[in-house]
Structures are given as structure tokens and as C-alpha cells.
Amino acid sequence: MWRTALLSFGLRTLALVMSETLLPQIEDPEARKALMEAVLALFDRWKLSERERLHLLGFSRMPLPKAGEPLPQNQLPMERIGHLLAIDRALHALYAEQPELCDQWIAMYPVALDGRRPLDLMLAEGVEGMRKVRLVIDHVATSFRVSDFGPKRHF
């Protein structure tokens, strides 16, 4: 698997490659609408406040698009959404047998993030915080298959 090969070069290499895997600029309004619906559903599952939603998307003064409205066509929210959806995908891979943990994990205090909640890190550091959270989850999901070692841990 390409991820395993990348991890052999270290987390720094993985971080560099991650920047190339973000969502490209999407021109089609229907595709942007579907993407907005996906991220709003994720935010609902994570039980985020309106302020947290706006902050994670980088919308300082803009209202958050509602379900059925397309995502605004600019690069900043696209990069952030790319990271958020990748974090969600990795959590579902890691906790496939405990899906409720996928939605609760961002409010936990994992050891791998020095005891900081992933949500707090992403809110405080923006895209860089999202990259850190994604890097930790990708690393754990690809190098440590918890189902092979007994009960799930919250790393």
C-alpha cells in the first residue's frame, strides 16, 4: 500500500504528500452543493456549534451555506473540507467496529495530540491544526491496526 511505503520515510514525507491530496477546485455547482451537504452532515454528527462550523471552514463573517446551497467557489474552504473529510474517513477506517467513536473522537483527549482535543487544535490552528490531526490519524490508521490487538484504544 502506498501509505505504508510513505510511512517508512517518516511523517514529514506523509505531510508533504497530503498537501497534494486535497480536493481540487470544483467548478460544478451541483458538486459543490453535494460537498456542502457532506460537510454539514459531518458537522451535525460531530455536534458542532454554528461558530465552530464557521471557524473550521474559514468563514469569518460569511453565513454558513445551508443544506441545498452550493459551497462558495474559493480555495480556502475546499482545502479545509478536504482535510475534514479525510479525518472522518480515517476515523471510520480506524474505528470500523465502533462507529460511535468516529463522531466522539474529536472531543476526546488522545495521547497522540499531547492531551489536546482535536477540535480545539483545529479551531486554534486552522488548516495547520487540521493537518496535524489528519497526520496523527493517518499514521495510526496505517501503522497500527487496533483490531489485531484486542480492545480499541483512543490512542
C-alpha positions as CSV (number, residue, x, y, z in Angstrom):
1,M,0.0,0.0,0.0
2,W,1.3,3.5,-0.9
3,R,0.6,4.8,2.6
4,T,2.7,2.1,4.3
5,A,5.6,2.9,1.9
6,L,5.3,6.6,2.7
7,L,5.3,6.0,6.4
8,S,8.6,4.2,6.0
9,F,10.0,7.6,5.0
10,G,8.5,9.2,8.1
11,L,5.7,11.5,9.0
12,R,7.3,14.5,7.3
13,T,7.1,12.9,3.9
14,L,3.5,12.0,4.5
15,A,2.7,15.6,5.4
16,L,4.2,16.8,2.1
17,V,2.2,14.3,0.1
18,M,-1.0,15.1,2.0
19,S,-1.0,18.6,0.5
20,E,-1.3,17.0,-2.9
21,T,-4.4,15.0,-2.0
22,L,-6.7,17.9,-1.1
23,L,-9.9,18.5,-3.0
24,P,-9.3,20.3,-6.3
25,Q,-11.2,23.5,-7.1
26,I,-14.7,22.3,-8.1
27,E,-16.4,24.3,-10.7
28,D,-19.8,22.4,-10.9
29,P,-22.4,24.0,-8.6
30,E,-24.1,20.6,-8.1
31,A,-20.8,19.0,-7.0
32,R,-20.2,22.0,-4.6
33,K,-23.8,21.5,-3.3
34,A,-23.1,17.8,-2.6
35,L,-19.8,18.6,-0.9
36,M,-21.5,21.2,1.3
37,E,-24.2,18.7,2.3
38,A,-21.5,16.1,3.2
39,V,-19.6,18.6,5.4
40,L,-22.8,19.8,7.1
41,A,-23.8,16.2,7.8
42,L,-20.3,15.7,9.3
43,F,-20.7,18.8,11.5
44,D,-24.1,17.5,12.6
45,R,-22.5,14.2,13.6
46,W,-19.7,16.0,15.4
47,K,-22.4,18.2,17.2
48,L,-20.5,21.4,16.4
49,S,-21.9,24.8,17.2
50,E,-22.5,27.4,14.4
51,R,-19.4,29.3,15.5
52,E,-17.2,26.1,15.3
53,R,-18.6,25.3,11.9
54,L,-17.8,28.7,10.5
55,H,-14.4,28.7,12.1
56,L,-13.4,25.3,10.7
57,L,-14.5,26.4,7.2
58,G,-12.6,29.7,7.5
59,F,-15.8,31.8,7.1
60,S,-15.2,34.7,9.5
61,R,-18.1,36.9,8.5
62,M,-19.9,34.9,5.9
63,P,-23.1,33.0,6.8
64,L,-22.7,29.2,6.6
65,P,-24.3,27.9,3.5
66,K,-27.5,25.9,4.3
67,A,-28.2,22.4,3.1
68,G,-29.1,22.5,-0.6
69,E,-26.9,25.6,-1.3
70,P,-23.6,25.2,-3.0
71,L,-20.3,25.8,-1.3
72,P,-18.8,29.2,-2.2
73,Q,-16.3,28.8,-5.0
74,N,-13.0,29.7,-3.4
75,Q,-9.9,27.7,-2.4
76,L,-9.9,28.2,1.4
77,P,-12.9,26.1,2.4
78,M,-12.0,23.5,-0.2
79,E,-8.7,22.8,1.5
80,R,-10.3,22.7,4.9
81,I,-13.1,20.4,3.7
82,G,-10.5,18.1,2.1
83,H,-8.8,17.7,5.5
84,L,-12.1,17.3,7.5
85,L,-13.4,14.7,5.2
86,A,-10.1,12.8,5.2
87,I,-10.1,12.9,9.0
88,D,-13.6,11.5,9.0
89,R,-12.6,8.8,6.5
90,A,-9.6,7.7,8.6
91,L,-11.6,7.6,11.8
92,H,-14.1,5.3,10.1
93,A,-11.3,3.1,9.0
94,L,-9.7,3.1,12.5
95,Y,-13.0,2.6,14.4
96,A,-14.9,0.5,11.9
97,E,-16.3,-1.7,14.6
98,Q,-17.2,1.2,16.9
99,P,-18.7,3.9,14.7
100,E,-19.9,6.0,17.6
101,L,-16.2,6.7,18.4
102,C,-15.8,8.3,14.9
103,D,-18.1,11.1,15.9
104,Q,-16.9,11.4,19.5
105,W,-13.1,11.3,18.9
106,I,-12.7,15.0,18.1
107,A,-13.9,15.9,21.6
108,M,-11.6,13.4,23.3
109,Y,-8.1,13.9,24.6
110,P,-5.9,11.5,22.7
111,V,-2.4,11.0,24.0
112,A,-1.0,11.3,20.4
113,L,-2.0,15.0,20.4
114,D,-0.4,15.7,23.8
115,G,-3.7,15.6,25.5
116,R,-5.3,18.3,23.4
117,R,-8.7,17.8,21.9
118,P,-8.6,17.5,18.1
119,L,-11.4,20.0,17.8
120,D,-9.5,22.6,19.9
121,L,-6.4,22.1,17.9
122,M,-8.2,22.6,14.6
123,L,-10.0,25.6,15.9
124,A,-6.9,27.2,17.3
125,E,-4.5,26.5,14.4
126,G,-6.9,26.3,11.4
127,V,-5.5,24.4,8.4
128,E,-2.3,23.6,10.2
129,G,-4.2,22.1,13.1
130,M,-6.3,20.1,10.6
131,R,-3.1,18.8,9.0
132,K,-1.7,17.8,12.4
133,V,-4.9,15.9,13.4
134,R,-5.0,14.3,10.0
135,L,-1.4,13.3,10.2
136,V,-1.8,11.6,13.5
137,I,-5.0,9.7,12.5
138,D,-3.5,8.7,9.1
139,H,-0.3,7.5,10.9
140,V,-2.2,5.5,13.5
141,A,-4.7,4.1,10.9
142,T,-2.0,2.9,8.6
143,S,0.6,1.6,11.1
144,F,-1.5,0.3,13.9
145,R,-4.4,-2.0,13.2
146,V,-6.1,-1.9,16.5
147,S,-8.5,-4.8,15.6
148,D,-5.4,-7.1,15.6
149,F,-4.5,-6.2,19.2
150,G,-7.7,-6.6,21.2
151,P,-9.9,-3.8,22.5
152,K,-9.9,-0.5,20.8
153,R,-7.9,2.3,22.3
154,H,-8.3,6.0,21.7
155,F,-4.6,6.5,21.0
